[in-house]
Amino acid sequence: MILSRDREPPDPSELSIERILLASEGRVIPQDAIDFVVRIAGPRHATVSVFSIARVHGTAFGFPSPGLLPNRREWQEQRDLVARAVKALNRRGLDAKGEVVGTRKASARICKQASALDCDVIVMAADAPRNRVAADFMWTQEPYRVRRRAKVPVYLVRTDR
């Protein structure tokens, strides 16, 4: 199935969903996103992988710099938010596991993870879309970059409502 990069993904009830990637570019995973995953996972009792990014802030003169890597507190925040989401999904009867990685390119890493796990869909929380030119420089617009880049349907659960 080829998806248009600007169109909404198909209705989840039309798909055969067996593996779901619940991804975050570092933001807290809201209850609405967990509820959406439970709803679309229900018919086939899909497995869920919760995946979050600990942001690496760049390079110094083309080389990785320890000062730009996530610190212990940032790593722990991401582990905690993944653990909360996994626990919430397990309480709702789903088989869920979680992982945190550090990267500068969150959208590429999320798409790579979905491909590696052979996921049928990606679910992410998202703010309202912004002007595309300005949005390319905003970390909060990462879910829209994932949607444009992914080879599987990406469902964005809006958090600005």
Rosetta constraint file for C-alpha pairs under 8 A:
AtomPair CA 2 CA 151 HARMONIC 7.57 0.50
AtomPair CA 3 CA 7 HARMONIC 7.47 0.50
AtomPair CA 3 CA 9 HARMONIC 7.30 0.50
AtomPair CA 3 CA 151 HARMONIC 7.52 0.50
AtomPair CA 3 CA 152 HARMONIC 7.74 0.50
AtomPair CA 3 CA 153 HARMONIC 7.29 0.50
AtomPair CA 5 CA 147 HARMONIC 6.78 0.50
AtomPair CA 5 CA 148 HARMONIC 4.76 0.50
AtomPair CA 5 CA 149 HARMONIC 7.57 0.50
AtomPair CA 6 CA 148 HARMONIC 7.05 0.50
AtomPair CA 9 CA 153 HARMONIC 5.39 0.50
AtomPair CA 9 CA 154 HARMONIC 6.48 0.50
AtomPair CA 9 CA 155 HARMONIC 6.72 0.50
AtomPair CA 10 CA 14 HARMONIC 7.05 0.50
AtomPair CA 10 CA 15 HARMONIC 7.82 0.50
AtomPair CA 10 CA 153 HARMONIC 7.38 0.50
AtomPair CA 11 CA 15 HARMONIC 7.36 0.50
AtomPair CA 12 CA 17 HARMONIC 7.81 0.50
AtomPair CA 12 CA 40 HARMONIC 6.31 0.50
AtomPair CA 13 CA 40 HARMONIC 7.25 0.50
AtomPair CA 16 CA 44 HARMONIC 7.79 0.50
AtomPair CA 16 CA 120 HARMONIC 7.87 0.50
AtomPair CA 17 CA 40 HARMONIC 7.52 0.50
AtomPair CA 17 CA 41 HARMONIC 6.85 0.50
AtomPair CA 17 CA 44 HARMONIC 6.86 0.50
AtomPair CA 17 CA 46 HARMONIC 6.46 0.50
AtomPair CA 17 CA 120 HARMONIC 5.67 0.50
AtomPair CA 17 CA 121 HARMONIC 7.22 0.50
AtomPair CA 18 CA 41 HARMONIC 7.29 0.50
AtomPair CA 18 CA 44 HARMONIC 6.27 0.50
AtomPair CA 18 CA 45 HARMONIC 7.13 0.50
AtomPair CA 18 CA 46 HARMONIC 4.27 0.50
AtomPair CA 18 CA 47 HARMONIC 6.34 0.50
AtomPair CA 18 CA 119 HARMONIC 7.56 0.50
AtomPair CA 18 CA 120 HARMONIC 6.62 0.50
AtomPair CA 19 CA 46 HARMONIC 5.28 0.50
AtomPair CA 19 CA 47 HARMONIC 5.02 0.50
AtomPair CA 19 CA 48 HARMONIC 5.93 0.50
AtomPair CA 19 CA 49 HARMONIC 7.75 0.50
AtomPair CA 19 CA 117 HARMONIC 8.00 0.50
AtomPair CA 19 CA 118 HARMONIC 7.22 0.50
AtomPair CA 19 CA 119 HARMONIC 4.71 0.50
AtomPair CA 19 CA 120 HARMONIC 5.48 0.50
AtomPair CA 19 CA 121 HARMONIC 7.11 0.50
AtomPair CA 20 CA 37 HARMONIC 7.68 0.50
AtomPair CA 20 CA 41 HARMONIC 7.64 0.50
AtomPair CA 20 CA 46 HARMONIC 6.86 0.50
AtomPair CA 20 CA 47 HARMONIC 6.30 0.50
AtomPair CA 20 CA 48 HARMONIC 4.79 0.50
AtomPair CA 20 CA 49 HARMONIC 6.24 0.50
AtomPair CA 20 CA 119 HARMONIC 5.40 0.50
AtomPair CA 20 CA 120 HARMONIC 6.04 0.50
AtomPair CA 20 CA 121 HARMONIC 5.31 0.50
AtomPair CA 20 CA 122 HARMONIC 5.95 0.50
AtomPair CA 20 CA 123 HARMONIC 7.36 0.50
AtomPair CA 21 CA 48 HARMONIC 5.89 0.50
AtomPair CA 21 CA 49 HARMONIC 4.90 0.50
AtomPair CA 21 CA 50 HARMONIC 5.99 0.50
AtomPair CA 21 CA 51 HARMONIC 6.97 0.50
AtomPair CA 21 CA 114 HARMONIC 6.28 0.50
AtomPair CA 21 CA 119 HARMONIC 6.24 0.50
AtomPair CA 21 CA 121 HARMONIC 6.40 0.50
AtomPair CA 21 CA 122 HARMONIC 4.75 0.50
AtomPair CA 21 CA 123 HARMONIC 6.20 0.50
AtomPair CA 22 CA 37 HARMONIC 7.56 0.50
AtomPair CA 22 CA 48 HARMONIC 6.88 0.50
AtomPair CA 22 CA 49 HARMONIC 6.04 0.50
AtomPair CA 22 CA 50 HARMONIC 4.74 0.50
AtomPair CA 22 CA 51 HARMONIC 6.15 0.50
AtomPair CA 22 CA 122 HARMONIC 5.96 0.50
AtomPair CA 22 CA 123 HARMONIC 4.83 0.50
AtomPair CA 22 CA 124 HARMONIC 6.04 0.50
AtomPair CA 23 CA 50 HARMONIC 5.85 0.50
AtomPair CA 23 CA 51 HARMONIC 4.69 0.50
AtomPair CA 23 CA 52 HARMONIC 5.69 0.50
AtomPair CA 23 CA 110 HARMONIC 6.97 0.50
AtomPair CA 23 CA 122 HARMONIC 6.91 0.50
AtomPair CA 23 CA 123 HARMONIC 6.17 0.50
AtomPair CA 23 CA 124 HARMONIC 5.29 0.50
AtomPair CA 24 CA 28 HARMONIC 7.41 0.50
AtomPair CA 24 CA 29 HARMONIC 6.76 0.50
AtomPair CA 24 CA 51 HARMONIC 6.31 0.50
AtomPair CA 24 CA 52 HARMONIC 4.69 0.50
AtomPair CA 24 CA 53 HARMONIC 6.45 0.50
AtomPair CA 24 CA 124 HARMONIC 6.03 0.50
AtomPair CA 24 CA 125 HARMONIC 7.03 0.50
AtomPair CA 25 CA 52 HARMONIC 5.86 0.50
AtomPair CA 25 CA 53 HARMONIC 5.05 0.50
AtomPair CA 25 CA 54 HARMONIC 7.61 0.50
AtomPair CA 25 CA 55 HARMONIC 7.82 0.50
AtomPair CA 25 CA 106 HARMONIC 6.14 0.50
AtomPair CA 25 CA 107 HARMONIC 7.92 0.50
AtomPair CA 25 CA 139 HARMONIC 7.91 0.50
AtomPair CA 25 CA 140 HARMONIC 7.95 0.50
AtomPair CA 25 CA 142 HARMONIC 6.76 0.50
AtomPair CA 25 CA 143 HARMONIC 7.59 0.50
AtomPair CA 26 CA 52 HARMONIC 5.89 0.50
AtomPair CA 26 CA 53 HARMONIC 5.25 0.50
AtomPair CA 26 CA 54 HARMONIC 6.14 0.50
AtomPair CA 26 CA 55 HARMONIC 7.11 0.50
AtomPair CA 26 CA 78 HARMONIC 6.70 0.50
AtomPair CA 28 CA 81 HARMONIC 6.13 0.50
AtomPair CA 29 CA 33 HARMONIC 6.65 0.50
AtomPair CA 29 CA 34 HARMONIC 7.49 0.50
AtomPair CA 29 CA 81 HARMONIC 6.94 0.50
AtomPair CA 29 CA 85 HARMONIC 6.89 0.50
AtomPair CA 29 CA 124 HARMONIC 7.99 0.50
AtomPair CA 29 CA 125 HARMONIC 6.62 0.50
AtomPair CA 30 CA 34 HARMONIC 6.73 0.50
AtomPair CA 30 CA 125 HARMONIC 7.06 0.50
AtomPair CA 30 CA 159 HARMONIC 7.62 0.50
AtomPair CA 31 CA 35 HARMONIC 6.08 0.50
AtomPair CA 32 CA 36 HARMONIC 6.16 0.50
AtomPair CA 32 CA 157 HARMONIC 7.05 0.50
AtomPair CA 33 CA 37 HARMONIC 6.24 0.50
AtomPair CA 33 CA 123 HARMONIC 7.24 0.50
AtomPair CA 33 CA 124 HARMONIC 6.94 0.50
AtomPair CA 33 CA 125 HARMONIC 6.26 0.50
AtomPair CA 33 CA 157 HARMONIC 5.80 0.50
AtomPair CA 34 CA 38 HARMONIC 6.22 0.50
AtomPair CA 34 CA 85 HARMONIC 7.18 0.50
AtomPair CA 34 CA 88 HARMONIC 7.61 0.50
AtomPair CA 34 CA 89 HARMONIC 6.98 0.50
AtomPair CA 35 CA 39 HARMONIC 6.20 0.50
AtomPair CA 36 CA 40 HARMONIC 6.33 0.50
AtomPair CA 36 CA 157 HARMONIC 7.91 0.50
AtomPair CA 37 CA 41 HARMONIC 5.86 0.50
AtomPair CA 37 CA 123 HARMONIC 7.24 0.50
AtomPair CA 38 CA 42 HARMONIC 5.96 0.50
AtomPair CA 38 CA 89 HARMONIC 7.27 0.50
AtomPair CA 38 CA 92 HARMONIC 7.36 0.50
AtomPair CA 38 CA 94 HARMONIC 7.55 0.50
AtomPair CA 41 CA 45 HARMONIC 5.28 0.50
AtomPair CA 41 CA 46 HARMONIC 4.74 0.50
AtomPair CA 41 CA 47 HARMONIC 7.46 0.50
AtomPair CA 41 CA 94 HARMONIC 7.93 0.50
AtomPair CA 42 CA 46 HARMONIC 6.87 0.50
AtomPair CA 45 CA 94 HARMONIC 6.77 0.50
AtomPair CA 46 CA 94 HARMONIC 7.26 0.50
AtomPair CA 46 CA 95 HARMONIC 7.55 0.50
AtomPair CA 47 CA 94 HARMONIC 6.56 0.50
AtomPair CA 47 CA 95 HARMONIC 5.14 0.50
AtomPair CA 47 CA 96 HARMONIC 5.98 0.50
AtomPair CA 48 CA 94 HARMONIC 7.27 0.50
AtomPair CA 48 CA 95 HARMONIC 6.25 0.50
AtomPair CA 48 CA 96 HARMONIC 4.63 0.50
AtomPair CA 48 CA 97 HARMONIC 6.65 0.50
AtomPair CA 49 CA 96 HARMONIC 5.64 0.50
AtomPair CA 49 CA 97 HARMONIC 5.15 0.50
AtomPair CA 49 CA 98 HARMONIC 5.60 0.50
AtomPair CA 49 CA 99 HARMONIC 7.76 0.50
AtomPair CA 50 CA 82 HARMONIC 6.25 0.50
AtomPair CA 50 CA 85 HARMONIC 7.19 0.50
AtomPair CA 50 CA 86 HARMONIC 6.72 0.50
AtomPair CA 50 CA 96 HARMONIC 7.08 0.50
AtomPair CA 50 CA 97 HARMONIC 6.08 0.50
AtomPair CA 50 CA 98 HARMONIC 4.44 0.50
AtomPair CA 50 CA 99 HARMONIC 6.37 0.50
AtomPair CA 51 CA 82 HARMONIC 6.94 0.50
AtomPair CA 51 CA 98 HARMONIC 5.71 0.50
AtomPair CA 51 CA 99 HARMONIC 5.03 0.50
AtomPair CA 51 CA 100 HARMONIC 5.85 0.50
AtomPair CA 51 CA 101 HARMONIC 7.99 0.50
AtomPair CA 51 CA 110 HARMONIC 7.75 0.50
AtomPair CA 52 CA 78 HARMONIC 6.51 0.50
AtomPair CA 52 CA 82 HARMONIC 6.80 0.50
AtomPair CA 52 CA 99 HARMONIC 6.53 0.50
AtomPair CA 52 CA 100 HARMONIC 4.87 0.50
AtomPair CA 52 CA 101 HARMONIC 6.62 0.50
AtomPair CA 53 CA 78 HARMONIC 7.23 0.50
AtomPair CA 53 CA 100 HARMONIC 5.74 0.50
AtomPair CA 53 CA 101 HARMONIC 5.24 0.50
AtomPair CA 53 CA 102 HARMONIC 5.54 0.50
AtomPair CA 53 CA 103 HARMONIC 6.72 0.50
AtomPair CA 53 CA 106 HARMONIC 6.50 0.50
AtomPair CA 54 CA 70 HARMONIC 6.26 0.50
AtomPair CA 54 CA 74 HARMONIC 6.75 0.50
AtomPair CA 54 CA 75 HARMONIC 6.13 0.50
AtomPair CA 54 CA 78 HARMONIC 6.41 0.50
AtomPair CA 54 CA 100 HARMONIC 6.76 0.50
AtomPair CA 54 CA 101 HARMONIC 5.87 0.50
AtomPair CA 54 CA 102 HARMONIC 4.46 0.50
AtomPair CA 54 CA 103 HARMONIC 6.66 0.50
AtomPair CA 55 CA 69 HARMONIC 7.42 0.50
AtomPair CA 55 CA 70 HARMONIC 6.23 0.50
AtomPair CA 55 CA 102 HARMONIC 5.64 0.50
AtomPair CA 55 CA 103 HARMONIC 5.67 0.50
AtomPair CA 55 CA 104 HARMONIC 6.01 0.50
AtomPair CA 55 CA 106 HARMONIC 7.79 0.50
AtomPair CA 56 CA 68 HARMONIC 5.98 0.50
AtomPair CA 56 CA 69 HARMONIC 4.87 0.50
AtomPair CA 56 CA 70 HARMONIC 5.87 0.50
AtomPair CA 56 CA 102 HARMONIC 6.01 0.50
AtomPair CA 56 CA 103 HARMONIC 5.14 0.50
AtomPair CA 56 CA 104 HARMONIC 4.82 0.50
AtomPair CA 57 CA 68 HARMONIC 5.06 0.50
AtomPair CA 57 CA 69 HARMONIC 6.47 0.50
AtomPair CA 57 CA 70 HARMONIC 7.91 0.50
AtomPair CA 57 CA 104 HARMONIC 6.23 0.50
AtomPair CA 58 CA 64 HARMONIC 7.38 0.50
AtomPair CA 58 CA 68 HARMONIC 6.14 0.50
AtomPair CA 58 CA 104 HARMONIC 6.22 0.50
AtomPair CA 59 CA 63 HARMONIC 5.37 0.50
AtomPair CA 59 CA 64 HARMONIC 4.82 0.50
AtomPair CA 59 CA 65 HARMONIC 5.96 0.50
AtomPair CA 59 CA 68 HARMONIC 6.95 0.50
AtomPair CA 60 CA 64 HARMONIC 6.22 0.50
AtomPair CA 60 CA 65 HARMONIC 5.90 0.50
AtomPair CA 64 CA 68 HARMONIC 7.59 0.50
AtomPair CA 65 CA 69 HARMONIC 6.93 0.50
AtomPair CA 69 CA 102 HARMONIC 7.89 0.50
AtomPair CA 70 CA 74 HARMONIC 5.67 0.50
AtomPair CA 70 CA 75 HARMONIC 6.29 0.50
AtomPair CA 70 CA 102 HARMONIC 7.30 0.50
AtomPair CA 71 CA 75 HARMONIC 6.32 0.50
AtomPair CA 72 CA 76 HARMONIC 6.09 0.50
AtomPair CA 73 CA 77 HARMONIC 6.12 0.50
AtomPair CA 74 CA 78 HARMONIC 6.40 0.50
AtomPair CA 75 CA 79 HARMONIC 6.26 0.50
AtomPair CA 75 CA 100 HARMONIC 7.94 0.50
AtomPair CA 76 CA 80 HARMONIC 6.01 0.50
AtomPair CA 77 CA 81 HARMONIC 6.27 0.50
AtomPair CA 78 CA 82 HARMONIC 6.21 0.50
AtomPair CA 78 CA 100 HARMONIC 6.61 0.50
AtomPair CA 79 CA 83 HARMONIC 6.04 0.50
AtomPair CA 79 CA 99 HARMONIC 7.62 0.50
AtomPair CA 79 CA 100 HARMONIC 6.38 0.50
AtomPair CA 80 CA 84 HARMONIC 6.13 0.50
AtomPair CA 81 CA 85 HARMONIC 6.31 0.50
AtomPair CA 82 CA 86 HARMONIC 6.13 0.50
AtomPair CA 82 CA 98 HARMONIC 5.91 0.50
AtomPair CA 82 CA 99 HARMONIC 7.08 0.50
AtomPair CA 82 CA 100 HARMONIC 7.55 0.50
AtomPair CA 83 CA 87 HARMONIC 6.01 0.50
AtomPair CA 83 CA 98 HARMONIC 6.95 0.50
AtomPair CA 84 CA 88 HARMONIC 6.13 0.50
AtomPair CA 85 CA 89 HARMONIC 6.18 0.50
AtomPair CA 86 CA 90 HARMONIC 6.04 0.50
AtomPair CA 86 CA 96 HARMONIC 5.57 0.50
AtomPair CA 86 CA 97 HARMONIC 6.00 0.50
AtomPair CA 86 CA 98 HARMONIC 6.47 0.50
AtomPair CA 87 CA 91 HARMONIC 6.12 0.50
AtomPair CA 88 CA 92 HARMONIC 6.44 0.50
AtomPair CA 89 CA 93 HARMONIC 6.58 0.50
AtomPair CA 89 CA 94 HARMONIC 5.51 0.50
AtomPair CA 89 CA 95 HARMONIC 7.36 0.50
AtomPair CA 89 CA 96 HARMONIC 6.40 0.50
AtomPair CA 90 CA 94 HARMONIC 5.00 0.50
AtomPair CA 90 CA 95 HARMONIC 6.01 0.50
AtomPair CA 90 CA 96 HARMONIC 6.21 0.50
AtomPair CA 103 CA 109 HARMONIC 7.39 0.50
AtomPair CA 105 CA 109 HARMONIC 6.31 0.50
AtomPair CA 106 CA 110 HARMONIC 6.01 0.50
AtomPair CA 106 CA 142 HARMONIC 7.15 0.50
AtomPair CA 107 CA 111 HARMONIC 6.21 0.50
AtomPair CA 107 CA 142 HARMONIC 6.20 0.50
AtomPair CA 107 CA 143 HARMONIC 7.29 0.50
AtomPair CA 107 CA 145 HARMONIC 6.07 0.50
AtomPair CA 107 CA 146 HARMONIC 4.80 0.50
AtomPair CA 107 CA 149 HARMONIC 7.52 0.50
AtomPair CA 108 CA 112 HARMONIC 6.08 0.50
AtomPair CA 108 CA 146 HARMONIC 7.32 0.50
AtomPair CA 108 CA 149 HARMONIC 7.64 0.50
AtomPair CA 109 CA 113 HARMONIC 6.08 0.50
AtomPair CA 110 CA 114 HARMONIC 6.24 0.50
AtomPair CA 110 CA 146 HARMONIC 7.25 0.50
AtomPair CA 111 CA 115 HARMONIC 6.23 0.50
AtomPair CA 111 CA 146 HARMONIC 6.75 0.50
AtomPair CA 111 CA 149 HARMONIC 7.26 0.50
AtomPair CA 111 CA 150 HARMONIC 5.53 0.50
AtomPair CA 111 CA 151 HARMONIC 7.78 0.50
AtomPair CA 112 CA 116 HARMONIC 6.07 0.50
AtomPair CA 113 CA 117 HARMONIC 6.10 0.50
AtomPair CA 114 CA 118 HARMONIC 5.92 0.50
AtomPair CA 114 CA 119 HARMONIC 5.12 0.50
AtomPair CA 114 CA 120 HARMONIC 7.98 0.50
AtomPair CA 114 CA 121 HARMONIC 7.87 0.50
AtomPair CA 114 CA 122 HARMONIC 7.17 0.50
AtomPair CA 115 CA 119 HARMONIC 6.36 0.50
AtomPair CA 119 CA 152 HARMONIC 7.80 0.50
AtomPair CA 120 CA 152 HARMONIC 6.20 0.50
AtomPair CA 120 CA 153 HARMONIC 7.40 0.50
AtomPair CA 121 CA 152 HARMONIC 5.54 0.50
AtomPair CA 121 CA 153 HARMONIC 5.11 0.50
AtomPair CA 121 CA 154 HARMONIC 5.88 0.50
AtomPair CA 121 CA 155 HARMONIC 7.50 0.50
AtomPair CA 122 CA 152 HARMONIC 7.13 0.50
AtomPair CA 122 CA 153 HARMONIC 6.40 0.50
AtomPair CA 122 CA 154 HARMONIC 4.68 0.50
AtomPair CA 122 CA 155 HARMONIC 6.18 0.50
AtomPair CA 123 CA 154 HARMONIC 5.78 0.50
AtomPair CA 123 CA 155 HARMONIC 4.78 0.50
AtomPair CA 123 CA 156 HARMONIC 5.94 0.50
AtomPair CA 123 CA 157 HARMONIC 7.35 0.50
AtomPair CA 124 CA 143 HARMONIC 6.43 0.50
AtomPair CA 124 CA 154 HARMONIC 7.50 0.50
AtomPair CA 124 CA 155 HARMONIC 6.39 0.50
AtomPair CA 124 CA 156 HARMONIC 5.02 0.50
AtomPair CA 124 CA 157 HARMONIC 6.10 0.50
AtomPair CA 125 CA 143 HARMONIC 7.31 0.50
AtomPair CA 125 CA 156 HARMONIC 5.53 0.50
AtomPair CA 125 CA 157 HARMONIC 4.63 0.50
AtomPair CA 125 CA 158 HARMONIC 5.83 0.50
AtomPair CA 125 CA 159 HARMONIC 6.32 0.50
AtomPair CA 126 CA 140 HARMONIC 7.48 0.50
AtomPair CA 126 CA 141 HARMONIC 7.30 0.50
AtomPair CA 126 CA 143 HARMONIC 5.98 0.50
AtomPair CA 126 CA 144 HARMONIC 7.86 0.50
AtomPair CA 126 CA 156 HARMONIC 5.79 0.50
AtomPair CA 126 CA 157 HARMONIC 5.83 0.50
AtomPair CA 126 CA 158 HARMONIC 4.85 0.50
AtomPair CA 126 CA 159 HARMONIC 5.83 0.50
AtomPair CA 126 CA 160 HARMONIC 7.84 0.50
AtomPair CA 127 CA 140 HARMONIC 6.86 0.50
AtomPair CA 127 CA 141 HARMONIC 7.09 0.50
AtomPair CA 127 CA 158 HARMONIC 5.67 0.50
AtomPair CA 127 CA 159 HARMONIC 5.58 0.50
AtomPair CA 127 CA 160 HARMONIC 5.56 0.50
AtomPair CA 128 CA 158 HARMONIC 6.79 0.50
AtomPair CA 128 CA 159 HARMONIC 7.84 0.50
AtomPair CA 128 CA 160 HARMONIC 6.33 0.50
AtomPair CA 129 CA 135 HARMONIC 7.90 0.50
AtomPair CA 129 CA 141 HARMONIC 6.89 0.50
AtomPair CA 129 CA 144 HARMONIC 7.47 0.50
AtomPair CA 130 CA 134 HARMONIC 7.16 0.50
AtomPair CA 130 CA 135 HARMONIC 5.62 0.50
AtomPair CA 130 CA 141 HARMONIC 7.50 0.50
AtomPair CA 131 CA 135 HARMONIC 5.75 0.50
AtomPair CA 132 CA 136 HARMONIC 6.29 0.50
AtomPair CA 133 CA 137 HARMONIC 7.87 0.50
AtomPair CA 134 CA 138 HARMONIC 7.14 0.50
AtomPair CA 135 CA 141 HARMONIC 5.89 0.50
AtomPair CA 136 CA 141 HARMONIC 7.29 0.50
AtomPair CA 138 CA 142 HARMONIC 7.43 0.50
AtomPair CA 141 CA 145 HARMONIC 6.88 0.50
AtomPair CA 142 CA 146 HARMONIC 6.27 0.50
AtomPair CA 143 CA 147 HARMONIC 6.25 0.50
AtomPair CA 143 CA 156 HARMONIC 7.12 0.50
AtomPair CA 144 CA 148 HARMONIC 6.29 0.50
AtomPair CA 145 CA 149 HARMONIC 6.15 0.50
AtomPair CA 146 CA 150 HARMONIC 5.70 0.50
AtomPair CA 146 CA 154 HARMONIC 7.54 0.50
AtomPair CA 147 CA 153 HARMONIC 7.48 0.50
AtomPair CA 147 CA 154 HARMONIC 5.41 0.50
AtomPair CA 150 CA 154 HARMONIC 7.26 0.50
